[in-house]
């Protein structure tokens, strides 16, 4: 009988858990400021206007990390298209890709390409929106 009393509470918790999707952090000035650690990309979801994008990543973890911008979709068995990547960053280092990258509107994957860091959850999403005035 006690479990019957718990049913309304279970239903309420189910409704509360339903969200409208991930929230995004807007990257001001086309620069992505990202923190890396074991095994996260912070913030995990970013949005930026189309055009030139610069990545600035800081490794606050204990292991080496990097950050790559890759195509969201890929063919089975193929490597995703790489748009840009920071160098390997040792603990405490900050780094940026050699040249700013130019991105068109769409969805891109932010990931750590070292070892299996991506498989361990070190990835995020970059949503590139139409540039203002275009």
C-alpha positions in Angstrom: 0.0 0.0 0.0 2.9 2.4 0.7 4.0 2.2 -2.9 0.6 3.4 -4.1 1.1 6.6 -2.0 4.5 7.1 -3.7 3.1 7.0 -7.3 2.0 10.7 -7.4 5.5 11.8 -6.2 7.2 9.5 -8.8 5.0 11.1 -11.6 5.9 14.6 -10.4 9.6 13.8 -10.4 9.3 12.4 -13.9 7.7 15.7 -15.2 10.3 17.9 -13.4 13.1 15.9 -15.1 11.9 16.8 -18.6 13.8 19.7 -20.0 13.8 21.7 -23.2 17.4 20.7 -24.0 20.9 22.0 -23.2 21.5 25.6 -22.3 24.2 27.4 -24.2 26.9 29.9 -23.2 27.4 32.7 -25.7 31.0 33.2 -26.7 31.6 37.0 -26.8 33.7 38.4 -29.6 34.1 35.1 -31.4 36.4 33.7 -28.7 35.7 30.5 -27.0 37.1 30.5 -23.4 37.1 26.9 -22.3 38.4 25.1 -19.3 39.5 21.4 -19.5 39.9 18.9 -16.7 39.2 15.2 -16.1 37.0 14.6 -18.1 35.0 17.7 -18.9 34.8 20.6 -21.3 33.5 23.7 -19.4 31.2 25.2 -20.5 29.9 22.1 -22.3 27.6 23.9 -24.8 28.5 27.1 -26.5 27.1 29.3 -29.2 29.0 31.8 -31.4 28.1 33.8 -34.6 29.5 32.4 -37.9 32.8 33.7 -39.0 36.3 33.7 -37.4 36.4 31.8 -34.1 39.3 31.7 -31.7 39.8 28.9 -29.1 41.4 29.7 -25.8 41.6 26.6 -23.6 43.0 26.3 -20.1 43.9 22.9 -18.6 42.9 22.9 -14.9 43.2 19.1 -14.7 46.0 16.8 -13.6 46.5 15.1 -17.1 47.3 16.5 -20.5 44.4 17.7 -22.6 43.6 19.5 -25.8 40.5 20.8 -27.5 39.4 20.2 -31.1 36.5 21.5 -33.1 35.2 18.7 -35.3 32.3 18.1 -37.7 29.2 17.0 -35.8 28.3 14.3 -38.2 30.6 11.7 -39.8 30.3 8.7 -42.0 30.6 5.3 -40.2 34.2 4.2 -40.0 35.6 7.6 -41.0 37.3 10.2 -38.8 35.3 13.4 -38.4 36.5 16.5 -40.3 38.8 18.6 -38.1 38.4 22.4 -38.2 40.9 23.4 -35.5 42.8 22.1 -32.4 44.8 23.5 -29.6 48.2 22.0 -28.9 48.6 19.5 -26.1 48.2 21.4 -22.8 50.0 20.3 -19.7 48.4 20.9 -16.3 48.1 24.7 -15.7 48.8 25.7 -19.3 46.6 27.8 -21.5 46.8 27.5 -25.3 45.1 28.5 -28.5 45.0 27.0 -32.1 47.7 28.5 -34.4 45.2 30.4 -36.6 41.6 31.4 -35.9 39.2 29.1 -37.7 36.3 30.1 -39.9 33.0 28.4 -39.2 29.7 28.4 -41.1 26.4 28.1 -39.3 25.8 24.6 -37.9 26.6 22.3 -35.1 30.1 21.2 -34.2 31.7 18.9 -31.7 34.2 20.1 -29.1 36.4 17.2 -28.0 39.6 16.2 -26.4 41.5 14.1 -28.9 44.0 12.6 -26.5 43.6 8.9 -25.7 40.0 8.0 -24.8 39.2 11.3 -23.1 36.2 11.8 -25.5 34.8 8.3 -24.5 35.1 9.3 -20.9 32.9 12.4 -21.4 35.3 15.1 -22.4 33.2 16.7 -25.2 30.8 19.4 -25.8 28.7 21.1 -28.5 29.4 24.3 -30.4 26.4 25.9 -32.1 27.4 28.4 -34.8 24.6 30.8 -35.7 24.2 33.2 -38.6 26.4 36.2 -38.3 24.7 39.4 -37.3 23.6 41.5 -40.3 23.8 38.6 -42.8 
